[in-house]
Amino acid sequence: MAVLVCATVLACSACTTAPRTTRHTAADLLEASDTLRDSLARSVWLAGRGPSSPPYRLGLGETVNRSADRLSQAARRVILARTLLGEGMLDLFDARGVAVVLPPADAQELARFGVDEASHVGAYERPSHVAQATFSSLTRVASLAGRPADARRDTFLVELTIIDADSRAVVFTDRFEYARVAAGRLFD
């Protein structure tokens, strides 16, 4: 009987299939946001600043989707806002003399999408610095000669850039990369 159970378990585990899609998931984007937030917190741009430093006003700028996946403007803005407003960032920015500024309509829209921290930002003023995000991807497809593709790898890149609004100089940039692999009959 034990042999039959072991054989059944082995047979079932052998039947498991590789993922059939390379589309990114919400968990991928949240991991990218968390990693970029940690990188920003350790950045040279913030390191030498304190509460007595000249104030910076950080606004949300453009988000661009260059990936093969559909990613709505609202979703891209939520990821950017979550990176800047997430766990401990408002306290860190306050200690470093940086204020996140959002037009009231943007703050309300972000709160509607679950970014509750957006309601804690100050009154809107023209930003001295602007945060931008770019979402990109590279797709590789494999197949035997003359046959439909049966393997695919998508590499996604999420890049966060902060620029000085006046000089347009880049003061911070970092990127997070992750890959998704699928095999078999592909659905995307």
Disulfide bonds with the S-S distance in Angstrom:
none
